[in-house]
Amino acid sequence: MALVLPITPNANELLITKNDLGKGFSIGDRGSNAKKSEVFICEENFIKEIFSTRDTNNLSLIRDSESLKAALDVGGEISLSYGLISGKVMGNYMDVNTSSNERMTFLYSRKIVSKVLELDYYAPPSKDIASVLDIENLKSTYGLYYISKIEYGAALDLKITLESSDKETMNQIKGELSGSVTMGALSLSVKAHLDKEDSSKSSKLKVTSSVFIGGGKQMDKTDVQSFDDAMKVIDSFKVNPDSLVPVRMEVSPIPSRASTLLSLNPLVLTHYKNKISSIGLYYWELQQMITVLDAFKRRVFDPLEQDADTAKYVNNLNIGQIVDSLKKTSDNLIEFLQNPIKTIIESETPCSDKIISDIKINAQQTIGTIPTVTKIGIWSGPTINKLPTYKGTYNYKFDGSKYEGLCLNGLRHGQGKLSYIDGNIDQINSIEGIWEEDEVYFPVTITYEGGKTELISTKRDSMIWRHRLNKENISESITLTTDISKPEHILKYFVNVDLVKSTEFNRFYKETLSSLGNRFNYNFLFLGLKGTGKTTMIELLLNILTGQIYDGPRQLCERKLDALEPTKVVCIYEIVYCSKNTKMFTFTIVDTPGFTDSNDSKEDCNHMKSILSNLGDLERIDNVSYFSSGELTRKSYETLRVLHNIFSVLPKEAFKSSCSTITTFNDKSKQDSDSLNILNEILDGIKDKPSIFINNQWSQNNQDKFKELQGMIKTKTSIIERFFIERIQSKSSFQLKETTTQQLFESKITKTERGTWTGLSINGIPTYFGTYKYLDGKEYEGFCLNGKRNGEGKLNYNDGDDKNQIESINGKWIDDEVYFPSTITYKDGKTKSITDEASLNNWKDSLVTEVDCSIIFNKLKDLETTVDSIDQMLTSSTEKNNESFDDFIKRIEFDRRVGVLKKQFDIQLSELEEAIKEFPPQHVSDLNRSLVSKKSKYKLQIENAKKDNKSERAIYLQKILDKI
């Protein structure tokens, strides 16, 4: 069977001529060495000369080396020979990422055959070949094939490359060219996209071409600059009868009539030919890899290496070493072919399918032509030791997100876009911009689900955003994020329901899931007087609703929530139930500051403004629970005022369909019923609303009693789960009216009693991120909470004012106190690392104690506030001669409120006296020095009060002065 060997139009390295008909041919030798001695006598009468025209053309999309072999019509044993004689010109066909999402390479090949020279089968063999007595001499002198046919004519090879960073455009073109590809279809598709493309787009479709012609007539233009130029070349291509070139030849096995050696052992020859065929395939693959790597080095690697900004991506990309290794393997194959046939048959081939496959995969992964599987996903792009580098696409397997952009050492680094799957727990659509070691840097644009965007434009913004998104693992199934960037505290608990093993919790989760309507976010508002147990009850609810109560003695109240601290601001607890990293539904519990038990309507008004402001982001409210103490035994003015204030502000449907009560501190049925009846006397109809009665032992017991406590709370767990399920099943909710509320916080300069704060503040109290310049000269930059250093931050000391010679403290803080990890830097340059509790305690023990007078000064401030309130009330009062009954009632109420303030003053004055007595005796002199300015201030105020005839103000200020 004859083997067809195409001859490229731009190279005839075999130097094929008419005189080569009948010559031997070795498919295992390089270039012109493949031609051997004469096998058959090539006389004119044994040469058939046929004149006929055969015009063939083919357009192929070159995806890889296999599609190139198909386009060039080479394969089997002949692929080795073609690789040997045409390896240098492969670079003209192969390209980096031959076809990818951003590039498509087409090869248009046209051959016009005008003349065929074919050796007659019965041509006589050479006399010399018959005298060869062994197969090895036959192979080295004549080869095992002979040239049996040569076709002459003209050939045109046209390579067309389309490039665009717009993947959608490239996919559209591929779709339009599905099935058989023709130049006409390609031309129409490309022109259509070029015509409709916006010229300002950076992803504009780019067309490049290269042409190789042999045996054709002279053309006016062969310099191809556009797709139109390429079409003109194809239309102008004609055969030049005076300069025909070989375009194809056939080589046939030497028949046994030429040498009897070839008929002695056909099995041996077959085995030999099969081995040669395998080596041919190996050699072809190696040559293509070398060509592609060289092109990658020239077009991608070298420009990147010369640019200081991009060199880091390719510094360790050893393209040259890989190419050298491939060339060495290729040379080993050629050297192996020079062995005797017997040695070739009996010896192992230097390569195997696995070796070639491994080499190919390594080379392709290095330059990114095939994906690389890593521990965290699949990377389509270049790699260094299988670590993603430079530009590519990363499909992460754990959360389904996708990153398109630059990587370094396997991490996102540089410009790129991270796209999240829908319904992810962070509710992020995408993050696009600059990355640094997998972390968001700046500038970056974050797009959230729903279309909302956030711009990260500074390092500070980046630090704050990462802090906000940071999650803390509480248990195997729960992670927590906190956000203190808003007036309300937001704590998000992400519950991985797939990891909660409790059957009770799974029953609750499945029943809740089946009860959902067309909403997936349900919101619960808790309101009540101070001290009714809202916050401690919420701690119990969180443990139940997250499944934590079943996992062991790890109460959530010990994580970020201080059960002993009354709620001072709105706290929002979002419980996000997730399965397979997809958000299923969310419970949002809103805990509010307790309403005051004094008749302070201004404070209550501020509470309602704060509550309504924070509820504005919630789509609907599904439940409003009023907390009442089981110890309520009679109607009170405070309860009346608070209930009516609440339900006069909320929409009517809030009480009608979404109201409930939760009675705490008692679970005796009669007392529960009594307290509910009292509430009903205050607000008619409330006793008919859903209610639960819980004596919350959870917050009253220590952790070491967990098992006993868990048994006590089991029945309460079922009651609470049923309460939430029924609220969902009721499908009763209301939407808040559009309410204008005062902006609660803004970033500005705030002066406090401790210094000047530049950053966010809540009611004048420093919070979140900013800079604090203290009155004593120290300066702090970092996170604050409730006016105290909390979180990451750095405290710089002023020169010569610190007895411990500290320059700065950089690290973690909790309530103004240094925590770990932190680094202490001293003025002499030495540093100390605080890494654990032991090192923290040792450092504290080594400090020279400084006098803290803040307790005294805080009590003085409270007294001053009370004196100002008394003075303000007395100044505003007026007496009437003819007093009506209403005026009488108002005066009684006025006297009561003044009496409350005077009693408060006496208590505060006693507390000041006690604090002064308890002050360390060794530091009393320091205290007295600190109080000098206060004493002067009070003396001046007393004189002014007397001048203004404010005798009571002067008396109260004198009492304070006497104590200090």
N, C-alpha and C positions, 0 to 999 in steps of 0.2 A: 504494500500500500504506500502510495507516494505521500510525502509530507510537503505542505505548501509553506514557503518562506516568503513573506512580504518584504519588499525592499523599500525603505523609507525614502521619500522624495528629497530629503535634505542631506542624505548620506548614503553612499554605496561603498561601504568599507570593504566589501568582498571584491570590488573591482570586477564585477561580472561582465564578461564579453561573450560574443558568439562562439569563440574558440574554447569556452569552458564547458560546452556541452560534452557529456561523456566522461568528464573528470570525476575522480573520487571526491567524497565529501565527508568530513568528520564533524559530527555535531558536538564533539567535546573539545574542540580547539578554538582559540581566540581569533577574531578578525580574519585576515587573508590567509592565515595558517590553516583555516578550515578546508580550503581547496587543496586537493591531493593530486597524485599522479593520474595519468590517463587510464581509465578502466576500459572504455570502448573507443575504437578508432572512429574519429569524427570526420568522415569524408562527406563531400557535398551530396552524394547520392543517398546518404543515410540521414540527411537532415530534412525534415518536413518544414516548409515555410508557408505559413497560412496568414493571409491578409483578411482581417475581419474587424469590425468595430464592436466592442463590448464596453458599455458605460455603466459603472456601478457607483453608488454613493450610499453613505450611511452616516447618520447623526446619532451619537451616543452621549448620554450623561455619564461622565466619569466619576463614579462614587469612590472607587478604590482600585487596587492593582488588578483585581479580578475583572472588573468592568473594562479596564484598559486592555487587558489581554483579549477580551471578547471583541472590543472595538478594532484592535489591530489584527484580529484573526490569527492569533498564535496560541499554541498550547501543546501539551504532551512533551515528547522529546524535543520538538522544535523550539520550545520556550527556552531551553538552555542555550541553543545555538543563537536564538534571537537576542537573548540577554548578553551573550558573549560578543556578538558582532555589533550590537546596537546599544550597549549599556550607556554610552556617552550621550546618546540623543534622547534617552528616556526623560531627562530633565525638561525636554521641550514639551512633553505631554503631561507629565505628573506635576502636581502643584501642592503647596501646603494646604492641608484640609481640603483636598480635591473638591469635594462637595460637602457643604455643611449648612447650618442654619443661616449663615451670612454669605455663602459663596456657592455658586454652581459652575462647574466646568464642563463644557460640551466639546466633543471632538467630531468635526465634520471631515470625513475622508471620502475622496472621489478618485477613481482610477478609470482611465480610458485606455483600453488595450486595442492597439492597431495592428500589431504583428506578433505572431507566435512562432518560436523556433522549438521544434521537438525532435529528439533523437529517436530514430526508428528502433523498435524493440529488438529487431534482428541484426542490429549493427554488430560487427565482429568485435570480440574482446581483444584487448591488448595482449601481445605475446608474453610480455613481462609478467603480467599478473598470474598467468598459469604456472610460472616457475616458482612462485612463493610457496614455501613448504610448511609454514606454521601461521597460526591465526594472529599472533602478535605482530609479525612483520606485515601481514596483510592490513591490520588495523592502522599501524603507524604510517604505511606507505600509501594506502588507498582509502582508508576509512572503511566504513561499512555501508556507505551510501554513494550514489553517483548523481550528478546533475542531469536530469532527464528532460527538462523543459525550461525555457526562458520566455517570459512575456514582455513585450516592449510597448511603450506608449507614453502617457503623461499621467502624473499623479499630483494631487492637491491635498494637503492636510491643513485644516484651519481649526485652531483652538480658540474658543470663545468663552470668556469668563464673565459672569455676572456677579456683582458684589453690592450688598446693601446691609446696613445695620438694622433695617426694618424687617424683622423676621416675618411679619404678617405679609408683606409684599412678596418675599421669597416663597412663602408657602402658597400664596395665590398662584404664582407662576408655575410652581411644581404641580399644583392641582390642574391648571389649564393644560399642562403638557403630559398628563397621565396617559399611560398606554404608549402607543408608538409616537416617537418624536420626529417631526419634520422641520426643515428649515423654515418653511412657510408659517407653520404654527408658532415656532419660536420667534420669528420676526414680528408677527402680529401681536403676540403677547407682550414682548419687550417694548415695542413702540407704544402700545396702549398705556402701559404703566408710566413710560417716560412722559407722555403727553399730559396725563392727569396729575403728575407729581408736582408738589409745591416746590418751586426752585429754591426756597429758603430753608428747606428741610436738610438737616445734617445727614440724614439717612438716604440721600438721593441715590437712585439706582445708577451704578457705574458699570460700563461695558468696556472690556479690553479684549484684544484679539492678537493672534500671531499667525503668520502664514508660511508654509513651506511648499514650494512648487518645483517640479522637475518634468522636463519634456514638453512644456507648454510654450505657447507663443508669448512673445514679449507683451507686457501690459504697461499701460500708461502709469498706473499707480498700484503698487503693492504694499505701500505703507498704510496699514490699517489703524485708523484712529477712532473709528466709531462703528456701530452696528451697520449703518448704511454702507460704509466703506467695505465691510466684510461681504455684504450682499453683492456689491458691484464686482468684487474679485471673483465670486462664484459665477456670476453671469458672464464675465469676460474670459473665463478659463477655456482655452481651446488647445488642441494638439498641434504641435509643430512637427510635421512629417520629417523635417530635416534634422531634428535633434531628439529622436526618440530615446528614452532611457529605460533600463530594466525596471519594472514595477513589481514583478512577482516571479518566483521560480519554484520548480518542484524538484525534490530530491527523492530518489527511489532506492530501496534496498538493492545491493549488488546481488544479482541472481546467481544460483549455484552453477549455471553454465559458464560463468566467468571464472569461478574458482570452486573446485570441489571441496575446499575446506569449509565452505559455508553450508554444506549439506551433511557434514559428519555428525554434528551434535546440536540439533535445533533447540533442545531444551536449555542447553548452556547459553546459546545465543539469546534465547527469549529472556532468560534470567538476567543476562547482561543488559539487554535493552531496557528491561523494567527498572533496573537499578539506575541506568543512565537517565531514564525518564524522571525518576524521583529526584536525582541530583539536579536535573534541569529545573524542576519546580522549585527546589530549595534556592537555587542560584537566582532564579527570577525574583523570588520574594526578597532576598537579600539586596539585590540591585535596586529594587523599587524602594526599599527602606532607606538605603543610602541616598538615593536621589531625593526622596522627600525630606530627609533630615538635612541634607545640604541646602535645599530650598528654604526650609524653616530657619536654618542658621542665617542665611543670607537676607531673607526678607523680614524676619521677626527678631531673632536673637541678637544679631549684630547691632541693629539700630537701638534696641533696648539697652544693650550693654554700654553703648556710647553716651546714653543720656543719664545724667546723674540722678534724676528723679525716678527712673525706671530700672536702673541697673540692679537694684536690690532684688527685683523679682527673678532675675536670671543668673545671679552671681554663681550659684551652685548648679546650674543646669548644664551638665557636662555633655553637650552635643558632640563635641570633637572626639571625646573618648568613646562614645557609643559608636560613632561612624568608624573609628579605627578598629574597634572590635568587630564590627560587621565586615569590614574589608578583610580582616585577618581570617574570618570564617569563610568568606568567599574564596580567598586564596587557597585555603586548605581543601576546599572542594575541587578546585582546578588541579591542585597537586595530586589529589587522590585519583583523578581521571587519567593521569599519566602512567599509572601502574598497569602491569599486564592484566589482561582480561581475567585470568585465573585469580589474581590477587584481588581484583575489584569484586569478583563474585564471592570469594571466600571471606573477605574482610568486612568489618562493620563500616558503614558510611560515617564520615566525620560528623554528620548531622542526623537528626531524627525529626519526625513530625512534631514531637513535644518540644525539642530544643528550638526549632524554628518558630513554633507557636509562642514559646516563652519570650524569645528575642523580639519577635514582632510585637507582642503585647507590650513589652517594656518600652520599646521605641515609640509605639503609638501613644501610650499613656504619657510618655515624657513630653511629646509635642501636642498632646491633647486631641488626637484624631479619634480615639475611642474613650469611653467613660472609664473612670477609676472608682472602684468600690472601696470606701473607707469605713471606719467604725461608725461614723455618724451619718453616712449617706452615699450618694453617687455624684461624683464630680466629673463634669465634661469640660476639660481644659488641660493645660500643661501641668506636669507634676515634677517634683524633685523627691526622689526616694518615696514615691507614691503619696507625697504631701502636696495638696493643691497649691499652685502658684500662678501668678499673673492672671489673665482674663479667662473667665469661664462661667459655668452654671453649676450650682450646688443644690441638689435635691436632698433635703434632710429627711431621714427615715423616721425619726422619733415623733416629730410634730407635723410633718407634711409640708413645711415651709420650703420656699425656693429662693436662692440667692443668685443674682446675676451681676457679676462685677469682678473686682480684683481681689486676689487672695495672696497671702504670704505665709509660708510655713504652716499651711493648712488652715489659717484663720482669715476671716474677712478683714481686709486691710487695704484702704484706698477707696476709690469711687465704686459704689455698688448699690443695688436695690434688693432688699429682702422682702419677699411677698409671703403673707401668712394665709393659711386656709381659712375659709369662712367659719365663723362661730368659735374661733380660738378664745382661750380664756382671758387674754389681754385685750381682746376686741380691737386689734390692730389690723389694718388692711395691708399697709406696706411701710417700710422705712427706706428712704432713698437719700443718699449723700455720701459723706466721708466716714469710713470705719477705721478703727485702730485696734488691732488684735482682738477681733470679734465683738468689740464694744462700739456703741454709737459714739461718734466724735462730733465734729461740726465742720461746715454747715450741713444740716440734715433736715429733711422734711418727713414728719410722721403723719401718715394718713390713717384715720381711724374708721371703723365700720360706721356707715352713715354719711361719710364724706368730710367729717371734721378734720382739720389739719393742724399741726403744731410745728413751729419752726425752731430748730436748735441752731443758734447762730454764734454762741460763745462756749468756751470751755466750762464756764459756770453753768450755763443752761444744760450742757451735756451731763455734768456731774449731778445736777438736781434731777434730771429726767431718769438717769440710771438709779439714783437713790429711790425715786418714787416707784420704779418698776421692780426693785429688788424684792425677792421673795425669801421668806424664812420657813424652813421645814419644821413644823411643830411635831408631826408624827409621820408615820409611813404614808398616811392617806391625806394629810392636810398641810397646805402651805399657806403662809400669811403674807400679805403686803399691807403697808401702811402709807397713808398720804397725809402729811401735816401741812400741805401747801395751801389749804383752804381753812376758813374759819371753823368748819366742822372737822372732826377727826374721822377719817375713813379707814376702816379696817376690812380688808377683803380676805375671806377664808375660801380657798379653793379646795373643795372636797372631791377627791378621786374616788368615786363610789365603787369603782372596780376593786379597790384595795381594802374597803371596809368589810371585815369578815362577819360582822354581827348579823344574824338572821332577823333580829328585831328591827335593826336600822334598814336593812334591805326591804323588809316588808313596808316600812314607812315610806321609803324612797319610791318604791314601785307604785304604791297607792297614790302618792302625791303626783307622780308622773302621769298616771292614768286619769287624774282629775283635772289636769291642765286644759284650759280652753285654747283660744288662739293667741294667748299671751304667755310669755316665758319669764316675766319679771313681776314679782309680787312684793308689795311694800306694806310694812306694818309700822305704825306710829305709836309710841308709848309716851303718855303724859301723866303728870300727877304732882302732888305737893312734895316738897323736900322730905326725905326720910321715909318714904313709903316703900322703898326697896326695889325701885326700877332697875338700877344698875346691877345689883346682886342677882335679881331675877334673870336679867339678860345673860349673866354669866352661866346660869343654869341652862337657859335656852340654847346658848351656843354649844355647850357640851352635848346636849341632846340632839340638836338639829345637825351637827357635824358628825355624829356617831362617836364622838370622843368619849362619851360616858361609858362605852362598852370596851374601850381599848386598854384601860388601865388608869392608874392614879396620876393623870397628867392634865390637871384642870387648865382650861384656857384662861381662867381668871388670873393665873400666875404668869401669863404671857401678855405683856403690854397693858393689861388692865389692872388697875389698883382698886381692889374691891372696897378699901377703906376710904378712898377719896371720892367725895360726892362729885357727880358729873357737873362740870362748870361750863362746858360748851356742848353743842350738838355732836353726838357720836353716831356715825353711820356704820353698821355692820352688814356687809354684803356677804352672804353665803352662796357661793357659786358652785353648783353641783355639775361635775364634769365626768364624762365617760369617754374613753378613747381619745383624750385630749380635746374633746368637743364640749362646749358649754351646753348643758341640757336645760337648766332653768336656774333662776336666782331668787332667793329670799333676801329682802333688804329690811333690816330692823333699825329704826331711828330712835335712839335714846336721847332724851331732851333734859336740859337742866331743870331741876325741881322748882316749882313756883314757890315763892317765899311765903312763910307763915305769918308775916307781918303785912300790914296794909300798905305795901309799897307798890303802887300801880305802875310807877315808872319802870321798876325792875321787871315786873310782869310784862309790860309792853315791850321792853327790850327782848325778853324771852320769846314772845310771840313773833316779833320781827325776825329774830334769828331762825326760829323754827320754820316760818313760812319761806324765808329766803332759801333755806337748805332743801325744802321740799319742792322747790320750783323745778329741779332737774328730774323729778320723778314723774313718770307718765300718768300714773293713777295711784291712789291710796286705797288699799284693800281692807284695812282695818285700823281703827283708832281705839286703843285700849287705855282706859283711865285706871290708874293704879290707886288703890285705896287700902289703908291699913285695916286689918281685922280688929284692931283695938278701937276703931271708931264707934263710940257709944252714944253720941248725940250730934245734933246738927251744929255746925260751926259756921261762923261768918266767912272764914278763910276758904272752906270747901265750897260754899255757895259761890263766892267770888270767882274762884278758879274755874269751876265747872261752867259757869255762865260766860266767863271770858273766853274759854276754849271754844264752846259750841256757838258763840255769837260770831266768831271770826271764821270758823270753818263753814263750808256749804251745808245747807239743810240736810242733804242726803247723807252727810257724814254721820249724823245721829240716827237718821231714819233707817239706814241699811248697813252701815259699816262700823257701828259702835259696839264695844264690849267692855267688860270690867275684869280686872285681875285683882283679887284680894289677897294680901300677903300677911305673913306673921301669925296666921292662924288657919287651922283646917277643921275646927269643930263646927259641925253643920249648923247648930243653933246660932252661934256667934256670927258665922258667915251670913246667915239669913238676916240677922239683926242689922249688921252693917250695911247690907244691900238695901234693906228697907229704909234705912236712914238716908242713903244716897237717893233713893226714889222720892223721898219727901222733898229733897232739894231740887232734883231734876226728874220730873215725872216721866215715867216710862223706861228708865234706865235699868230697872230690875228685870224687865222682860227681854233685855238684850243678852247675848251669849256671855257667860261668865265662868271663871275658874277660881278655885280657892287653893292656894298653895302656901304651906308653911315651909319656907325654903331652907331646909337643913343643910343643903349643899354649901352655902356660903358661911355657915356657922360652925363647920367642923374642920378639923385639921386634916392634912393629907394622909397622915398615918392611920386614920380611921376609914380609909377609903372603902374597904370591903363592907364594913358595917353600914356605912353611908349609902353604898350602892344598893344594898338590900332595901333600905328605908325609902330610897328614891324611885324604886322600880315602878310602883303604881303611879307616881307623879309623872314619870316619863311617858307612860301611856296616855295620861290625861292631856299633857302638853302636845304630843304628836297628834292626837285626835283634834285638839283645838285648831291647829294649823291646817290640817286636812279639811276640816269643815269650813274654815274661812275661805279656802280655795274653791271648794265645791259650791259655796253659796253664790259665787259669781257676782258678789256685791262689791262695787268699788265706786269711787268718785274722783273727779278731776278738780284740782284746785283752780279757783278763779285767778285771773291774771292780777297779781298784786305787786305794787311797787314798794320795794323795801330799800332801806338805806344800805349803801355799800359798807360792808362790815370791816373790810381790811383793804389796804392798798400799800404799795411799796413806797416808802417815804422816810424822811428823817424823823425819828421819834425821840423826844427827850424824856428820860425816866429818872428816878431817884438815884440810879446807879451810874448813869452816863448818857451817851447819845448812841442810839441804834439806827443804822441805815439798812432798811430791808422791810420785810413784811411784818405787820403787827396786827393783833386782834384786840380791839378796844384799848389800844395804846400799850399792849403787852407784846414785847418782841417774840416772834415765832418764826420758824422755818429758817431760811438761809439769809445771812446778812453779815454786817460788821458792827461790833459793839465797842465803842470807845468809852472805857470806864473812867470815873472821876479820879481814880488813883493813878491814871496814866497807862494802865494796861489796855491792850487792844486784842479783841477776839474776832476771828473770821471763821464762820462755819454755821452749824445748825443750832437753833434754839427752840425751846418749847416751854410755854408758860413763863417766858422771861428768863429762863435758865439755860445754861449750856447743856444741850442734849444732842448726841449724835457725833458725827465727824466734825472736827474743828481744830484751829490752832490759836493758842493764847500766847501773845507776845508781852513780855514784861518790859517796863521802862528801866533805863539805866540807874543803878544805884539805889533802887527803892525796894529791893527784895533781899531779905536777910539770908535767904538760901542761895543767892547768886544764880538764880534761874534766868536763862535767856528766853526760852519758849517751851511750851508743851503742845505737842502735835499728836492727835489721835482721837480716841473715843471718850465722850463725856456722858455722865448721867447726873442730872440735877445739880449742875455746876461742879461736880466732883470728877476728878480724873478717874478713868476706868482703863481697861486694857482691850486691845493693844494700844500702847501710846509710847512716844519717845520724848524724853526730857533732855533738853539741850541747855548746858550751863554756859555762863559767860566766858569761861576759859576754853570753850570749844569741846569739852567732853560731853558725852551723851550717855543716857541710861535708858534701857528698853524695859517697858512694863508689859510683860507677856501673859501673866496669870495673877491669881489672887495673892499668892505668896509674895511675888515680887512687888505687887502694889502695896501690900501691908508693910513690907520692909522699907519701901521708899517713904511711906507716910511716917513711919517711926523715926526716920532720919531727919525729918523736917524740923526747923526751928519754928515753934508755934507763934503765930501772929494773933493779936487781939481782935476778936470779932465783936463789934458793938452793934451789929445789925439788929439784934433782938430788941435792944433798948430803943433804937431809932424807929423801928417799925411800930412799937407800942406808942411812942410819942406821936407818930403820924396818925394813928387811929384816934388818939385823944384830940388832936387838932381838928380832925374831920368832924368828930362829935360836937366840939365847941362851935364850929362853924354852922352846923345844922341847928343847934339850939339858938344861936344868934339870929340866923335867918328866919326862923319861925317867930321869934319874939319881935323882930323888926316888922314882920308882915302883919302882925295881929292888930286889930282895932277894936275899941270898946264902943258900944252903942247904949244911949240912955234908955230908949224905949225898945227893949229887946223882945222880939217875937219868939214864938215857940221853936221855929226852925233855927233861929239864931242861937237859941239856948242849946239845942241839940248839937249844933256845929261847935259851940264853945266847949261843950263837954268833951267832944271828940278831940278838939284842939288841945285841951288840957291833958287828955290821956296820952296823946302822942308826945307832948313836951315832957310829961312824966317818964315815959319810956326812955327818952333820950337822956334825961338826967340820971336815971338808974343805970343806963349803959355807961355813962361817964364814970360813975362811982366804981363800977366793976372794973373798967379799964384802968382807972387810977390805982386800984388795989393790985392789979396785975403788974403795973409798972413798978410799984413799990416792991413787990415780991421778986421781980426780975433783977432789980438793983441789989437786993439782999443776996441773991444767989450768984451774983457776978463774982468771978474768981478774985479773992482779996489781992493777989499779987499783981492784978491788972487794973485795980480801981483807979490808980493814978492815970493810966492810959485812958480810961473811960472819962475821967474828969476833964482831961485835956480835949477830948473829942466833943464834950458838951459845952465848952466855953461859948461857941458861936450860938448854940441854941439858947443859952441863958440870956445872952445879949438880945437875941431876937424876941424872946418872951417879954423882957423888960420894956422894950420899945412898943410892943403890941399892947401891953397893959396901960402905958401912958396914953396911947392913941385912943384906946377904948374909953378911958376916963374923960378925955376931951370930947368924945362923941356922945357922952352920957349913956354909954353902954356898960352899966355897972355890973350886970351879971356876967358879961363876957370877961370883964377885968377880974372878977372873983374867980372864975374857972381857970383862967390863965395863971393866976397867982397860985392856985392849988397845984398846978403842974410844976411851976417854978420851985415851989417849996419842996417837992419830992426829989428834984434833981440837984 
